C-alpha cells in the first residue's frame, strides 16, 4: 500500500471530500489559497426576503384569539 492510498492529497480531494482543492505545486497552492481568501468578504444577498410584511387583506373567519386568561 502506498502513502497516497493511505490518505494522500488525491484521496482527500477526490474520494473522501475532506479537502476541496488539489494543487500541483506550491505556487498553485498559493494561487488557489489567495483566490479563496479574496472572496471571504464578498457581500452576499440575504437568503430570505427582508421586506416588511403587508397587512392581511381580510381577517379569516372562524378564528378566535387567545386572550391569555
C-alpha positions in Angstrom: 0.0 0.0 0.0 1.4 3.4 -1.0 1.4 6.6 1.1 -1.2 8.1 -1.4 -3.5 5.1 -0.9 -3.3 5.7 2.9 -4.5 9.2 2.6 -2.7 11.5 0.2 -4.0 14.7 -1.4 -5.7 12.9 -4.3 -7.6 10.6 -1.8 -8.7 13.6 0.3 -9.9 15.7 -2.6 -11.3 13.1 -5.0 -12.6 10.3 -2.8 -13.2 11.4 0.8 -14.1 15.1 0.3 -12.0 16.1 3.3 -10.2 18.7 1.2 -11.6 20.9 -1.5 -8.6 21.8 -3.7 -5.7 19.8 -5.1 -2.6 21.8 -6.0 0.1 20.6 -8.4 2.8 22.5 -6.6 3.5 25.2 -4.0 2.8 28.1 -6.5 -0.5 26.5 -7.5 -1.4 26.1 -3.8 -0.6 29.7 -3.0 -2.6 31.0 -6.0 -5.6 28.9 -5.0 -5.4 30.0 -1.4 -5.2 33.7 -2.4 -8.2 33.3 -4.7 -10.3 31.7 -2.0 -9.3 34.2 0.7 -10.0 37.1 -1.7 -13.7 36.0 -1.8 -14.2 35.8 2.0 -15.5 39.4 2.4 -17.7 39.3 -0.6 -21.2 40.8 0.1 -23.9 38.2 -0.5 -27.6 39.0 -0.9 -29.8 37.8 2.0 -31.1 34.2 1.8 -34.6 35.4 2.6 -37.0 38.2 2.0 -36.2 41.1 4.4 -39.0 43.4 3.4 -41.8 44.4 5.8 -44.9 42.2 5.6 -48.1 43.6 4.2 -51.3 43.7 6.3 -53.7 40.9 5.5 -56.5 41.8 3.0 -59.1 40.3 5.3 -59.4 38.7 8.7 -60.0 35.0 8.5 -63.5 34.0 9.7 -64.0 31.4 12.5 -60.8 32.2 14.3 -60.5 33.0 18.0 -57.7 34.8 19.6 -56.4 33.6 22.9 -56.6 36.3 25.5 -54.2 34.7 28.0 -56.8 34.4 30.8 
